[in-house]
Amino acid sequence: MLTDWQRQDDTHFTVRAQWPRSHSFFTPIEGGYHDPLIVAETIRQAATLLAHTELGVPLGHKFLMWDIKLTVNPDQLQVGNTPASLDIDVSCTELQWRRANLAGFRCEMFMRRDGQLVATGGGSVTCASPAVYRRVRGDHGGHQNPLPLTAPAAPQNVGRMSPMDVVLSPSGEPNRWQLRVDTQHPVLFDHPQDHVPGMVLLEAARQATAAALNCSSLLPLSIVGDFQRYVELDAPCVIEATRLSCAATTGEDTVVVTGHQEGAAVFSATVTALRRSA
């Protein structure tokens, strides 16, 4: 997504990005809106770019995002006749150093399109050298043998067009699924991983929200996600959705999605979305 960047001072940067009019995974929402999860992907890429190019994190170091948040302005999210060009103001704060190496930081981003605010967001990131990462991951390091790929939920029930992009498998219980992990997916697993990437969990939260609201097309307005533990590839992860509130006049709903693996909470996300159709 990223096309350029520029340092403003030690902790402030400008990043430029471009969102395509169409994407193989971040497909436009019904009504002609850019997929809000492309905001999360842009945040992830911008944080990684600045860590390597401006904050001194060597290539080969690992990143772990502990939390992420995003809010979009639907009026500025419409797909136009050309790709959307973005100017992103980035602040990097709460820098943590271990000796001379950056161990973690927080980033806050304001994304503008033609001068108008289209999205805000950010998150906190830990940086680990290969040696530290090996110690942290222990027996889970390296490339695990993932579980066999389970059957997808019906795409239309989770707001998707293709079964290939579905990350939930039915459990036989309402608003409860097994996380479906396809390590061959060209976007969600664009490089080998020894755990489930955060973007897979955010997509699970979006799909679980669509299913819980019985909505074939919804527009996420905000997502607040917290990642408590690594989600391993070799054990089932249970996804559950609970509807919190409904604003009947605006069509907005809030759903909390949680993930548990081997009895432990691994992530949670609060999704507020606008229902586009039933």
Secondary structure, DSSP 8 states (H G I E B T S, - for coil): -EEEEEE-SSSEEEEEEEE-S--SSS--BTTTB--THHHHHHHHHHHHHHHHHTS---TT-EEEEEEEEEEE-GGG-B--SS-EEEEEEEEEEEEEEETTEEEEEEEEEEEEETTEEEEEEEEEEEEE-HHHHHHHHGGG-S------------GGGTT-S-GGG--EEE-SSTTEEEE---TT-TTTTSS--SS--HHHHHHHHHHHHHHHTT-SEEEEEEEEEEE-S---TTS-EEEEEEEEEEETTTTEEEEEEEEEETTEEEEEEEEEEEEEE-
